[in-house]
Amino acid sequence: MAKAPVLTPQAEDFPRWYQDLINKAELADNGPVRGTMVIRPYGYGLWERMQQEMDARIKDAGAQNAYFPLFIPQSYLTREAEHVEGFAPELAVVTHGGGKELEEPVVVRPTSETIINDYFSKWVQSYRDLPLLINQWANVVRWEMRPRVFLRTSEFLWQEGHTAHATYEDARDYAAHIHRNVYGDFMTNVLGIDVVLGRKTPKERFAGAINTLTLEGMMGDGKALQMGTSHELGTNFAKAFNTSYLSKEGQQELVWQTSWGVSTRMVGGLIMSHGDDNGLRVPPRLAHVQVVVMAIKGDEAVAKVREIGARLKAAGLRVHVDDRVDTPFGRRAVDWELKGVPVRIEIGPRDLENGTAMLARRIPGGKEPVQIDALADLLPKVLDEDQAQLLRESRERRISRTSDVATIEEAAEAALAGGWARIPWSVLGPEGEAKLGEQAVTVRCLVAEDGSVPEADDAPGTLAIVARSY
Amino acid sequence: MAKAPVLTPQAEDFPRWYQDLINKAELADNGPVRGTMVIRPYGYGLWERMQQEMDARIKDAGAQNAYFPLFIPQSYLTREAEHVEGFAPELAVVTHGGGKELEEPVVVRPTSETIINDYFSKWVQSYRDLPLLINQWANVVRWEMRPRVFLRTSEFLWQEGHTAHATYEDARDYAAHIHRNVYGDFMTNVLGIDVVLGRKTPKERFAGAINTLTLEGMMGDGKALQMGTSHELGTNFAKAFNTSYLSKEGQQELVWQTSWGVSTRMVGGLIMSHGDDNGLRVPPRLAHVQVVVMAIKGDEAVAKVREIGARLKAAGLRVHVDDRVDTPFGRRAVDWELKGVPVRIEIGPRDLENGTAMLARRIPGGKEPVQIDALADLLPKVLDEDQAQLLRESRERRISRTSDVATIEEAAEAALAGGWARIPWSVLGPEGEAKLGEQAVTVRCLVAEDGSVPEADDAPGTLAIVARSY
């Protein structure tokens, strides 16, 4: 099938390609209030699947869902000094409610550490109440000066986990467990993105944290995207809100806390990791539509695709039946390609005679005829191959576009050329980090030589990964 | 087991009983900003199950989920005259964002008809784009002067469906389908509440609707709770936002619309329908914890309840294992009773020898010894019985506390005595409705004599159901 280019090619203008894809694949629109977004059904379907997969992993990690209010008294934000400094410039403030000016303005939550600690301080009394492991799915608002759909929006959807522990070690281990076994597992094995797990430098830490763990993905243009973070909060918020417990030994002790979040930003990461000049490519384990069964034309084909669709659904696949034969087939095929559905099964009048269909694969590309009766067995294998291919491509890109360098100048050069640089942190240091910052290059994270997460910034052999970022 | 009364008895003070239950069963707390609430994990678990069941039914009805922004430009609200009049007194207004005063203040959505129509007017071009069936799960804000947890809160969680259709009939039928087959089915068969389906009088309609369908439940004190509504919007919003389409015949036509919602208010309805002086009683089909397997004391009992818990989970039951033997058994049993878990399986040292357990049933009450090996077969039957009992009790209450009356005075008397009255709408009429309103008695809905929903307010034989309400 010959195609007119529906998207600006990536190589020509990557940001424009990204915006084109979001529009044409009907993922999202800009909202009427600057920086907000409307997530359209196909885009929201991606987010729903992310929620499902993540929620199951969060529950496996022992956390329970709850819901805290959108509105936080302004005074709460100021209790933790670094926290308020970090968030003050981004706040949305409600000054009027119910037709009157409020006595105390309230802020729309930019994150919920403060309000949650207000309740933790009531709920936690004894060591028996610990660990307290809470998660919430919510919208948050951070006023955004340079918005970009999914990546930086004034309102976004996320989950935020908040936990309280009896000891430093328990909190540290839990933050690490979320980082690796919840977020890392999901991003690698469901999103198919070969994320790097590391720790943030002090400069890049969350406002109020003693340690921030991050997952960084390399996008199609070689820039980095922070895909999620897990923070050790130490006792900073516990002190500010007096969140303490009576220990087994009868002492009143502050709790040690963590918080961790991933957001609709992951949808942006998915697009920029796996998209190509024909549109999105959705990893099969994530896809809410893994297979679209398309009638090319004719009533018999329509009846057949409905039948095949029902059969494949019963076999456990996530299937959409496209029987809109009053819309030209070519236009529909381009649309499913834009939307990145891994597999299309196309049925036309000739296929009905032969018991065959065309199998079109979005991820490796190409088409081949297949026996309809073989589909239920064949498709799970095809989808497994496709899932593996996306992760492999992501890994290959990261490896081929990461260079080991010895100087700050080389690091900057590699990053500005559209790749990542690895440089010893002992060479770079906070001063070098500041210098890179002048060229809009940042330290994405610190990693150990063996790829593990260093226990401290100054652990021997620690490497900094340096890149431009979203 | 002798119990001290943990809750204010219902007969003594129903509102205090309600608040006691919410506190002691750890369902929710009041938020720091007036009228807001913190939904605690056990309460949120109820809401999550409501969402799951409702979401599946909404998807079966063909609607797709999407997400629209929290912030709406203030000017949008004013485009539909009745709508703004209805909501203006309840709005929360953001005047500052990102450290600056905004050029145009934005309101926090009280509902999303206006912003959604802004997008529908872009997305809908041709008859091929119809029907457009969208749902969103979101938080909304309506500033509340007399807040009560779950029932009237300044922020609440809900789903709001919004649809656009080519004809009046198609919109009318879809609103009715949601009313009966989505909401009615869920409330009757999952929540176990014998809701009455009817239409609102013009006075009680949603601001901007041409018809509002409602589901009204009778609470334990005989008052009514509006559990959900489905609206026909006619072309009111379509006119205000110019949401139109090119018909098959080549004419530009306005769309016909519906909107419909249920909220965390249903949690309040659940409590007030099924709760008793010992706490909540959760219908098994809803319950996120259907069975709690409790170790009374001792390590062997702990090992045993874990084993039984795993076995019952594998059998498809929603099970919680309570192995906190360092907390007194009696206190834990009272707690599960407060939380309304339908079935407790209690295992003590003696049971281990005999291969038996105590089966304690929250809904009919009572305890009996059972063979542990029989549990996986027995429990689904027990839970089915319990589900049926709650619906039966709800139906019996509604029937026994509803009286047919012939005059406005009798209607007011029946309602003020804690019941519902049924009176011909031809006798009551808008004037009688206004008169009842002076005594805080309202027309909950209009129904036909055979219990169906009248096609019009003035359909012959239409009855008004009159009650005090939440």
Interface residues (C-beta under 8 A of the other chain):
Chain A: D29 G31 P32 V33 T36 M37 V38 I39 R40 P41 Y44 G45 W47 E48 Q64 N65 A66 Y67 F68 P69 L70 F71 I72 P73 Y76 A88 P89 E90 L91 A92 V93 V94 T95 H96 G97 G98 G99 P105 V106 V108 I115 D118 Y119 K122 R128 I134 A138 N139 V141 W143 E144 M145 S154 E155 L157 D326 T327
Chain B: D29 G31 P32 V33 T36 M37 V38 I39 R40 P41 Y44 G45 W47 E48 Q64 N65 A66 Y67 F68 P69 L70 F71 I72 P73 Y76 A88 P89 E90 L91 A92 V93 V94 T95 H96 G97 G98 G99 P105 V106 V108 I115 D118 Y119 K122 R128 I134 A138 N139 V141 W143 E144 M145 S154 E155 L157 D326 T327
